[in-house]
Amino acid sequence: MSDAEKQTVVIADPDSDFLSWAAKHLGAKSIEILTTTRADEALKLFTDKRADLLIAELHLKPFDGVDLLKRARQNFPNAMVLLNGAISSTNTLIEAMRLGAFDVLRKESLSFELRPTVEKALQAAEQTRIATEAAAEKNPREASTDLIIGRSPAMQDVFKLIGRVARADAPVLITGESGVGKEVVANAVHKFSRRSNAEYVAINCAAIPGNLLESELFGHEKGAFTGATSQRIGRFEQCDGGTLFLDEIGDMPLEIQSKLLRVLQSGEFSRVGGNKTLTSNVRILAATNKHLETEVEAGRFREDLFYRLNVVRIHIPPLRQRREDIRLLAEYFLNRQGEGGGFGRRMQFSPESIDQLENHDWPGNVRELENTIQRACVLATGNVLLPRDLPVGRVPRIGGRDESSESAKAGQAPTANGSNGSLSLEAAAKFFLEASEAEGSLGPALIAEREIIRAVLADSGDDETAAAKRLGMTKSMLKKRREQYEL
């Protein structure tokens, strides 16, 4: 292997014996290791060599490890820095992670934590390098100004339908799972309509109690009910000439549904506690994640109101059915978070991160994706989001019989699912939950930990040192767990 293909690790520690041990412990043909006892020399080595990883003891001279971390990342914002030592204060740990340390390890745990952590850090460094080089070859893209984003055929059909319905004033019913972006579609319908310069108001019918929803929509007169100390204008008056978006309309109480139907039929309504008939020219957009036909059959939604609302229906498919849109949406949210979300830097994904995002099923749809990107931006140590920053993974679905239930009853772990022999996380979760309910003494998380420890011990031939290393815990911690779980 040529020197150009090697990864460089700089280790700084005041203990020369430790440096000798660490160099041997981490030694490999693919790694060049440079050691020093001083922080200033470590910074120079790291900078001159453009090293992939800096491992530094907290108590260095002439400045400490946290200061070394700060200086290294001032020069290289994506620098991978691993600190170690006796952590005397939680403030030190918090400050180190705030400044972007890859990890902070206790000195006593280095014998079994150092190598796997270094391997992860070097892998992250390589992913960051590849992503940074790829981004440098591309022209920077302008931030999207589209109201709604998607390139999949399903979303292209949605866009076409939005364009058609925007020309008219007919009611629109927007359906789809929670988090798919129904309010974004409603906003686009309004923005492209001839009412775009008029008022647009959105109301979540599920978030407002029934006795207050009527007042919210139609207003009330002074003294109409306890607490009504003055007249209040409702949303229909406020939106006259504009658009009213009724989100989660499937949760609207039946008595309010009848009054809404009257407005849709005649444009007339009265304030709560009032006798005066008022009129309003409002376009209604409604959305729900419920199957309204089923709600009608069950008597929970008025059939006549359903037909009034369902003049044009726009259905938004879940994100798992339009995977072509995941990358586009993720990059949009990343640009918004990185530059406009208070981070003050342009961020990007590594190729592995994109693969991880596109292979996730996104049960929470676009809302879950946006929250995931926001969380990743908060927790990332550099400008490149790596798989470790995005704790998501595709969850296989269990079809046919309930494997987890039958396994739990038999006291056995669920069987592997899928052609690749991988175990379904969903099946495992069900198994541990039901095992917990059956035992009654431990929660599902503790049962999962117990069974993992049991399996690793068996696979390691009851070698506690090897098992502790694989489990990411100290040998003393493992002994305590064995006593706790009577293993």
C-alpha positions as CSV (number, residue, x, y, z in Angstrom):
1,M,0.0,0.0,0.0
2,S,1.4,3.4,-1.0
3,D,1.7,6.3,1.5
4,A,-1.0,8.2,-0.4
5,E,-3.5,5.4,0.3
6,K,-2.7,5.3,4.0
7,Q,-4.8,7.2,6.6
8,T,-2.8,9.3,9.1
9,V,-3.5,9.3,12.9
10,V,-1.8,11.8,15.2
11,I,-1.7,10.8,18.9
12,A,-0.9,13.3,21.6
13,D,-0.4,12.2,25.2
14,P,2.0,13.3,28.0
15,D,2.7,9.7,28.9
16,S,5.3,8.2,26.5
17,D,4.5,4.7,27.6
18,F,0.9,5.2,26.6
19,L,2.0,6.5,23.2
20,S,4.1,3.4,22.7
21,W,1.1,1.1,23.6
22,A,-1.4,3.1,21.5
23,A,0.9,3.0,18.4
24,K,1.2,-0.8,18.7
25,H,-2.5,-1.3,19.6
26,L,-3.6,0.7,16.5
27,G,-0.8,-0.4,14.2
28,A,-1.9,-1.5,10.8
29,K,-0.6,-1.4,7.2
30,S,-3.3,1.0,6.2
31,I,-2.5,3.5,9.0
32,E,0.4,5.9,9.6
33,I,0.7,6.8,13.3
34,L,2.5,9.9,14.5
35,T,3.0,10.6,18.2
36,T,3.9,13.5,20.4
37,T,3.7,14.6,24.0
38,R,2.8,18.2,23.4
39,A,-0.4,19.9,22.2
40,D,1.4,22.5,20.0
41,E,3.4,19.8,18.2
42,A,0.2,17.7,17.7
43,L,-1.6,20.6,16.1
44,K,1.4,21.2,13.7
45,L,1.5,17.5,12.8
46,F,-2.2,17.4,12.2
47,T,-2.2,20.5,10.0
48,D,1.0,19.7,8.0
49,K,0.0,16.1,7.4
50,R,-3.7,16.8,6.8
51,A,-4.2,13.9,9.2
52,D,-7.4,11.9,9.1
53,L,-7.7,11.7,12.9
54,L,-6.3,13.4,16.0
55,I,-6.3,11.5,19.3
56,A,-5.6,13.8,22.2
57,E,-5.3,13.5,26.0
58,L,-7.3,16.1,27.9
59,H,-4.4,17.2,30.1
60,L,-1.8,18.3,27.6
61,K,0.7,21.2,27.6
62,P,1.1,24.1,26.7
63,F,-2.7,23.9,26.2
64,D,-5.2,21.2,27.0
65,G,-7.0,18.8,24.8
66,V,-10.2,20.8,24.5
67,D,-8.3,23.8,23.4
68,L,-6.4,21.6,20.9
69,L,-9.8,20.4,19.6
70,K,-11.0,24.0,19.2
71,R,-7.9,25.1,17.3
72,A,-7.9,22.0,15.0
73,R,-11.5,22.5,14.0
74,Q,-11.0,26.2,13.4
75,N,-8.5,25.3,10.7
76,F,-10.5,22.2,9.5
77,P,-14.3,22.4,10.3
78,N,-14.7,18.6,9.6
79,A,-11.6,17.5,11.6
80,M,-12.1,14.2,13.4
81,V,-10.8,14.6,17.0
82,L,-11.0,11.9,19.6
83,L,-10.3,13.0,23.2
84,N,-9.5,10.8,26.2
85,G,-8.5,11.1,29.8
86,A,-9.8,11.5,33.3
87,I,-13.0,13.6,33.0
88,S,-13.2,15.6,36.1
89,S,-16.2,17.7,35.2
90,T,-19.3,17.2,33.1
91,N,-18.7,20.7,31.8
92,T,-15.5,19.5,30.1
93,L,-17.4,16.6,28.4
94,I,-20.3,18.9,27.3
95,E,-17.8,21.6,25.9
96,A,-15.9,19.0,24.0
97,M,-19.0,17.6,22.3
98,R,-20.2,21.2,21.6
99,L,-16.9,21.9,19.8
100,G,-17.4,18.9,17.6
101,A,-15.3,16.1,19.2
102,F,-16.0,12.7,17.5
103,D,-16.1,11.1,21.0
104,V,-14.6,11.5,24.5
105,L,-13.3,8.3,26.1
106,R,-12.3,7.6,29.7
107,K,-8.7,6.5,30.1
108,E,-9.6,3.3,31.8
109,S,-11.8,2.2,28.9
110,L,-9.2,2.7,26.1
111,S,-8.0,-0.9,26.2
112,F,-11.3,-2.1,24.7
113,E,-12.9,1.1,23.3
114,L,-10.0,2.8,21.5
115,R,-9.7,0.5,18.5
116,P,-13.4,0.2,17.5
117,T,-13.9,4.0,18.1
118,V,-10.8,4.8,15.9
119,E,-12.1,2.5,13.2
120,K,-15.4,4.4,13.2
121,A,-13.7,7.7,13.2
122,L,-11.5,6.8,10.3
123,Q,-14.4,5.5,8.3
124,A,-16.3,8.8,9.0
125,A,-13.2,10.7,7.9
126,E,-13.1,8.9,4.6
127,Q,-16.8,9.4,4.0
128,T,-16.4,13.1,4.8
129,R,-13.5,13.4,2.4
130,I,-15.4,11.7,-0.5
131,A,-18.5,13.8,0.1
132,T,-16.5,17.0,0.3
133,E,-14.6,16.2,-2.9
134,A,-17.8,15.3,-4.7
135,A,-19.4,18.5,-3.7
136,A,-16.4,20.6,-4.8
137,E,-16.8,19.2,-8.4
138,K,-20.5,20.2,-8.6
139,N,-21.8,23.7,-9.2
140,P,-23.6,24.9,-6.0
141,R,-27.3,24.7,-6.5
142,E,-29.7,27.4,-5.8
143,A,-32.0,26.8,-2.9
144,S,-35.4,25.7,-4.1
145,T,-38.2,28.3,-4.2
146,D,-40.9,25.8,-5.0
147,L,-43.9,25.7,-2.7
148,I,-44.0,21.9,-2.9
149,I,-41.2,19.5,-3.9
150,G,-41.2,16.2,-5.7
151,R,-40.0,14.5,-8.9
152,S,-41.8,11.2,-8.6
153,P,-44.6,10.5,-11.2
154,A,-47.2,10.4,-8.3
155,M,-46.2,13.9,-7.2
156,Q,-46.1,15.2,-10.7
157,D,-49.8,14.1,-11.0
158,V,-50.5,16.0,-7.8
159,F,-48.9,19.1,-9.2
160,K,-51.0,18.9,-12.3
161,L,-54.1,18.5,-10.3
162,I,-53.2,21.5,-8.1
163,G,-52.9,23.6,-11.3
164,R,-56.3,22.5,-12.5
165,V,-58.2,23.0,-9.3
166,A,-56.5,26.4,-8.6
167,R,-58.4,27.9,-11.5
168,A,-61.8,27.3,-9.9
169,D,-63.4,27.9,-6.5
170,A,-64.7,24.4,-5.9
171,P,-64.0,22.7,-2.5
172,V,-61.0,20.4,-2.5
173,L,-60.6,17.4,-0.2
174,I,-56.9,16.5,0.4
175,T,-56.2,13.0,1.7
176,G,-53.1,11.1,2.8
177,E,-51.3,9.7,5.8
178,S,-50.2,11.9,8.6
179,G,-47.1,13.9,7.7
180,V,-47.3,13.6,3.9
181,G,-47.7,17.4,3.5
182,K,-51.4,18.0,3.1
183,E,-51.2,21.5,4.5
184,V,-48.4,22.3,2.0
185,V,-50.6,21.2,-0.9
186,A,-53.5,23.3,0.5
187,N,-51.2,26.3,0.7
188,A,-50.1,25.7,-3.0
189,V,-53.7,25.5,-4.1
190,H,-54.4,28.9,-2.5
191,K,-51.2,30.5,-3.8
192,F,-51.9,29.6,-7.4
193,S,-55.6,30.6,-7.2
194,R,-57.2,33.9,-8.0
195,R,-57.7,34.3,-4.3
196,S,-54.0,34.3,-3.6
197,N,-53.9,38.0,-2.5
198,A,-56.8,37.4,-0.1
199,E,-56.8,35.9,3.4
200,Y,-55.7,32.3,4.0
201,V,-56.3,30.7,7.4
202,A,-55.6,27.2,8.5
203,I,-57.5,25.5,11.4
204,N,-56.7,22.1,12.9
205,C,-60.2,20.7,13.7
206,A,-58.7,18.0,16.0
207,A,-56.8,20.5,18.1
208,I,-59.8,22.6,19.1
209,P,-62.5,21.3,21.5
210,G,-66.0,21.1,19.9
211,N,-67.5,23.8,22.1
212,L,-64.7,26.2,21.0
213,L,-64.5,25.2,17.4
214,E,-68.0,26.6,16.6
215,S,-66.9,30.0,18.0
216,E,-63.6,29.8,16.1
217,L,-65.3,29.2,12.8
218,F,-68.4,31.4,13.1
219,G,-67.6,33.8,15.9
220,H,-69.8,34.7,18.9
221,E,-71.7,37.6,20.4
222,K,-71.0,39.1,23.7
223,G,-72.6,37.1,26.5
224,A,-73.2,34.1,24.3
225,F,-71.5,31.8,26.9
226,T,-69.5,32.1,30.1
227,G,-66.3,34.0,29.3
228,A,-67.7,35.7,26.2
229,T,-67.0,39.2,27.4
230,S,-67.0,40.7,23.9
231,Q,-68.0,40.0,20.4
232,R,-65.7,37.9,18.4
233,I,-65.3,37.6,14.6
234,G,-65.0,34.1,13.3
235,R,-62.8,32.7,10.6
236,F,-65.6,32.7,8.0
237,E,-65.9,36.5,8.4
238,Q,-62.1,37.0,8.5
239,C,-61.6,34.9,5.3
240,D,-64.4,36.5,3.3
241,G,-63.0,36.5,-0.3
242,G,-60.2,34.2,0.7
243,T,-59.5,30.5,1.6
244,L,-60.2,28.5,4.7
245,F,-58.2,25.3,5.2
246,L,-59.9,22.8,7.6
247,D,-57.2,20.3,8.6
248,E,-58.2,17.0,10.2
249,I,-61.8,17.6,9.2
250,G,-62.6,13.9,9.9
251,D,-62.4,14.8,13.6
252,M,-65.0,17.6,13.4
253,P,-68.0,17.0,15.8
254,L,-71.2,16.1,14.0
255,E,-73.1,19.2,15.4
256,I,-70.4,21.5,13.8
257,Q,-70.6,19.5,10.6
258,S,-74.2,20.4,10.1
259,K,-73.5,24.1,10.4
260,L,-70.5,23.9,8.1
261,L,-72.8,22.2,5.5
262,R,-75.1,25.1,5.7
263,V,-72.3,27.6,4.8
264,L,-71.2,25.4,1.9
265,Q,-74.7,25.2,0.6
266,S,-75.8,28.9,1.0
267,G,-72.8,30.9,2.2
268,E,-74.9,31.9,5.3
269,F,-74.1,31.4,9.0
270,S,-74.8,33.1,12.3
271,R,-72.5,33.9,15.2
272,V,-72.9,31.8,18.4
273,G,-75.5,33.5,20.5
274,G,-76.6,35.8,17.6
275,N,-79.7,36.0,15.4
276,K,-78.3,37.9,12.5
277,T,-77.6,36.0,9.4
278,L,-74.3,36.7,7.9
279,T,-72.8,35.7,4.5
280,S,-69.3,34.9,3.5
281,N,-67.6,34.0,0.2
282,V,-65.0,31.5,1.3
283,R,-63.3,28.7,-0.6
284,I,-63.0,25.6,1.6
285,L,-60.0,23.3,1.4
286,A,-60.2,20.3,3.8
287,A,-57.8,17.5,4.7
288,T,-57.9,14.3,6.6
289,N,-55.8,11.2,7.2
290,K,-59.0,9.2,7.8
291,H,-61.0,7.2,5.3
292,L,-64.1,9.4,5.2
293,E,-66.2,6.8,3.3
294,T,-65.7,4.5,6.3
295,E,-66.5,7.3,8.7
296,V,-69.7,8.0,6.8
297,E,-70.7,4.3,7.1
298,A,-70.0,4.3,10.8
299,G,-72.2,7.4,11.3
300,R,-69.3,9.6,12.4
301,F,-69.3,11.9,9.4
302,R,-72.2,13.4,7.5
303,E,-72.7,11.9,4.1
304,D,-74.1,15.1,2.6
305,L,-71.1,17.1,3.9
306,F,-68.7,14.5,2.5
307,Y,-70.2,14.9,-1.0
308,R,-70.0,18.7,-0.6
309,L,-66.3,18.5,0.2
310,N,-65.4,15.7,-2.1
311,V,-65.9,17.7,-5.3
312,V,-62.2,17.4,-6.2
313,R,-59.9,15.0,-4.3
314,I,-56.1,15.3,-4.2
315,H,-54.5,12.2,-2.7
316,I,-50.9,12.4,-1.6
317,P,-49.1,9.1,-1.5
318,P,-46.9,8.2,1.4
319,L,-43.1,8.8,1.1
320,R,-42.3,5.1,1.0
321,Q,-44.2,4.9,-2.3
322,R,-42.2,7.8,-3.9
323,R,-38.6,7.1,-2.9
324,E,-37.4,9.3,-5.8
325,D,-38.5,12.3,-3.7
326,I,-36.5,11.4,-0.6
327,R,-33.2,12.8,-1.7
328,L,-34.7,16.0,-3.1
329,L,-36.7,16.6,0.1
330,A,-33.7,15.8,2.3
331,E,-31.4,18.2,0.5
332,Y,-34.1,20.9,0.6
333,F,-34.4,20.5,4.4
334,L,-30.7,20.3,4.8
335,N,-30.1,23.5,2.9
336,R,-32.8,25.2,5.0
337,Q,-31.4,23.9,8.3
338,G,-27.7,24.5,7.5
339,E,-27.9,28.0,6.2
340,G,-31.2,29.3,7.6
341,G,-31.6,27.2,10.7
342,G,-29.0,29.0,12.8
343,F,-26.0,26.7,12.0
344,G,-24.4,29.3,9.7
345,R,-22.8,26.8,7.4
346,R,-23.6,24.9,4.2
347,M,-24.0,21.3,5.0
348,Q,-24.1,18.2,2.8
349,F,-24.7,14.4,2.8
350,S,-22.2,11.7,2.4
351,P,-23.3,9.1,-0.3
352,E,-23.8,6.5,2.5
353,S,-26.2,8.9,4.3
354,I,-28.3,9.3,1.1
355,D,-28.5,5.5,0.8
356,Q,-29.6,5.2,4.4
357,L,-32.3,7.8,3.9
358,E,-33.6,6.2,0.7
359,N,-33.8,2.8,2.3
360,H,-35.9,3.9,5.3
361,D,-39.6,3.4,5.2
362,W,-40.5,6.7,6.8
363,P,-43.7,5.8,8.7
364,G,-43.9,9.5,9.7
365,N,-43.5,10.6,6.1
366,V,-42.2,14.0,5.1
367,R,-42.6,15.3,8.7
368,E,-40.4,12.5,10.0
369,L,-37.8,13.2,7.3
370,E,-37.7,16.9,8.2
371,N,-37.3,16.2,11.9
372,T,-34.6,13.7,11.2
373,I,-32.6,16.2,9.1
374,Q,-33.0,18.9,11.8
375,R,-31.8,16.5,14.5
376,A,-28.9,15.4,12.4
377,C,-27.8,19.0,11.9
378,V,-28.0,19.6,15.6
379,L,-25.9,16.6,16.5
380,A,-23.4,16.5,13.6
381,T,-19.8,17.2,14.4
382,G,-19.0,18.6,10.9
383,N,-20.4,20.0,7.7
384,V,-21.0,16.5,6.2
385,L,-23.8,14.4,7.6
386,L,-22.7,10.8,8.0
387,P,-24.7,7.6,8.6
388,R,-23.9,7.9,12.4
389,D,-25.8,11.2,12.4
390,L,-28.9,9.7,10.9
391,P,-30.1,6.9,13.2
392,V,-32.6,5.4,10.7
393,G,-32.8,2.1,8.9
394,R,-35.3,0.3,6.8
395,V,-37.7,-1.7,9.0
396,P,-39.0,-4.8,7.2
397,R,-42.7,-5.5,7.5
398,I,-44.0,-8.8,8.9
399,G,-46.5,-10.5,6.6
400,G,-48.8,-13.4,7.3
401,R,-48.9,-14.9,10.8
402,D,-47.7,-13.0,13.8
403,E,-44.2,-14.5,14.3
404,S,-43.4,-12.5,17.3
405,S,-46.5,-13.4,19.2
406,E,-46.0,-17.1,18.6
407,S,-42.4,-17.0,19.5
408,A,-43.0,-15.1,22.7
409,K,-45.5,-17.7,23.7
410,A,-43.0,-20.4,23.0
411,G,-40.3,-18.5,24.9
412,Q,-38.1,-18.3,21.8
413,A,-36.7,-15.4,19.8
414,P,-38.5,-14.6,16.5
415,T,-37.2,-16.2,13.4
416,A,-35.3,-14.4,10.6
417,N,-37.4,-12.7,8.0
418,G,-36.6,-11.9,4.4
419,S,-34.5,-13.5,1.7
420,N,-31.3,-12.1,3.2
421,G,-31.9,-13.8,6.5
422,S,-32.0,-10.6,8.5
423,L,-34.1,-10.4,11.6
424,S,-37.0,-8.0,11.5
425,L,-36.6,-5.3,14.1
426,E,-40.3,-5.0,14.3
427,A,-40.6,-8.7,15.1
428,A,-37.9,-8.4,17.7
429,A,-39.5,-5.4,19.3
430,K,-42.9,-7.3,19.5
431,F,-41.1,-10.3,21.0
432,F,-39.4,-8.4,23.8
433,L,-42.6,-6.4,24.6
434,E,-44.6,-9.6,24.9
435,A,-41.9,-11.4,26.8
436,S,-41.9,-8.5,29.2
437,E,-45.6,-8.7,29.7
438,A,-45.3,-12.5,30.2
439,E,-42.5,-12.2,32.8
440,G,-43.7,-9.1,34.5
441,S,-40.4,-8.5,36.4
442,L,-38.5,-6.6,33.7
443,G,-39.3,-4.0,31.1
444,P,-38.8,-4.8,27.3
445,A,-35.6,-2.8,27.1
446,L,-34.0,-4.7,30.0
447,I,-35.1,-8.0,28.6
448,A,-33.5,-7.1,25.3
449,E,-30.3,-6.2,27.0
450,R,-30.3,-9.4,29.0
451,E,-30.8,-11.6,25.9
452,I,-28.1,-9.7,23.9
453,I,-25.6,-10.2,26.8
454,R,-26.6,-13.9,27.1
455,A,-26.0,-14.4,23.3
456,V,-22.7,-12.5,23.2
457,L,-21.4,-14.5,26.3
458,A,-22.3,-17.7,24.6
459,D,-20.7,-16.7,21.3
460,S,-17.6,-15.6,23.2
461,G,-17.2,-18.9,25.0
462,D,-18.0,-17.1,28.3
463,D,-14.9,-14.9,27.9
464,E,-15.9,-11.8,29.8
465,T,-13.1,-9.7,28.4
466,A,-14.1,-10.5,24.8
467,A,-17.8,-10.2,25.5
468,A,-17.4,-6.8,27.2
469,K,-15.4,-5.5,24.3
470,R,-18.2,-6.5,21.8
471,L,-20.9,-5.1,24.1
472,G,-19.1,-1.8,24.4
473,M,-19.0,-1.9,28.2
474,T,-16.3,-2.5,30.9
475,K,-15.7,-5.9,32.3
476,S,-16.9,-4.7,35.7
477,M,-20.1,-3.4,34.1
478,L,-20.6,-6.8,32.5
479,K,-20.1,-8.6,35.8
480,K,-22.8,-6.4,37.4
481,R,-25.2,-7.1,34.6
482,R,-24.6,-10.9,35.0
483,E,-25.4,-10.6,38.7
484,Q,-28.5,-8.4,37.9
485,Y,-29.9,-10.8,35.3
486,E,-28.6,-14.0,37.1
487,L,-26.7,-15.1,34.0
